[in-house]
Amino acid sequence: MQIDPSKWDILDKAWRDVLEAGGGGDDGRGDGGGGGDDSQGGLPNRWQIEQMLAMAPVQRVLLQMLAIQPGWSILDAGTGFGLLAMELAGQAPLRVTGLDIDEGLLGVARRVGRQLADLGWIDAGASLTFDEGDIYSTPYEDESFDFVVSRLVYQHLTDPHAATDELVRVIRPGGHLCLIDVDDQLSLVYPEPTDAFARLQDAYAAAQSHRGGDRQVGRKLSTYLEDAGLDVALTVVLPQAMHVPATVRDPGVDFGLSRVASVRHQILAEGIMGEAEFDECMELASTEHATSRFTVAAQVVVIGTKPA
């Protein structure tokens, strides 16, 4: 896929404006569609935007690896705020659909998508739509898409096999399914995080596990594709390394804390941490002295082809 990197600045500015404004979508439902904690300016799951901006440079390298052809119909399953769908629609004449179960996130995605269209940023031959729906039972006919991608979604799924079967159903013969997700054992940091921050990260992982999620799902993605009858065509580990000097606040710490704050209620309700312990750790981690830090985070990318 041919990429015009000059377009990224406009896209990233649109999302930074969303963070600064702190508002939700304008689809008549505000941000009340289940988008997690909205204590930060009314914006659901704010940390997801912070994270996707931090990871964008490496993620966009992946776009050049995808053998997506002009005119294809693309489904971004579990699109969230829709960044990947926008990236695709801004670069090529594609019919791009973003699907998510969270109407609160989709409201923001639709608003930003309209702004980009008004700026003429969307490719002249592309279309971009966002639909509400469940990844386990999508609202599409059999063989509707040439390419389906699901990024950072499988770590949250309680039944990844059922989700994969459903995504395969809507792919045409000869089409492709691309899964991208984390495996925590592919990440490291030096020096080690403070005790307070580490305890909060462990609590977040425990909360995700209690919901049926899997922070080590990356190693399993190719097996899910194979079990669904696809031919595994590509497996890649996509790393992102960063040195953060002591004079700069580590962005990973900031969106990590925002992410933990978004599930505070669950952490307390399930007894993973007590209220006093949680609040103390948040205070300590938020005010810790800045130090130089080296981090590596990696995602696993797998692509499967549906037999013709």
NORNORTA-V890204 format. One line per field, one symbol per residue. psi: psi as a letter, one per 30 degrees, with the letter a starting at -180 (. if undefined). A space follows every 10 residues. Layout:
psi: ???
This chain:
psi: kkkjfffeee eeeeeeeeee eglalhgfgb gggggakhfi ggjkhefeee eeeefeeeef eeeffkhkkk flkkkjkhfb fgeeeeeeff fliljkkkkl fjfeeeeeee eeeeeeeffg ekkeglkjlk kklkffilhl lkhfkekkkj khefffkfif eeeeeeeeeg klkfakkkkk lljffgklkk lklleeeeee eeeeeeeeef ggljfhfeff eeeeeefggl jjfkkkkjlj kkkjlffkkj feeefeeeee efgeeeeeeg gelleeeeee eeeeefgkkk lkkkkkkkkk kkkkkkk.
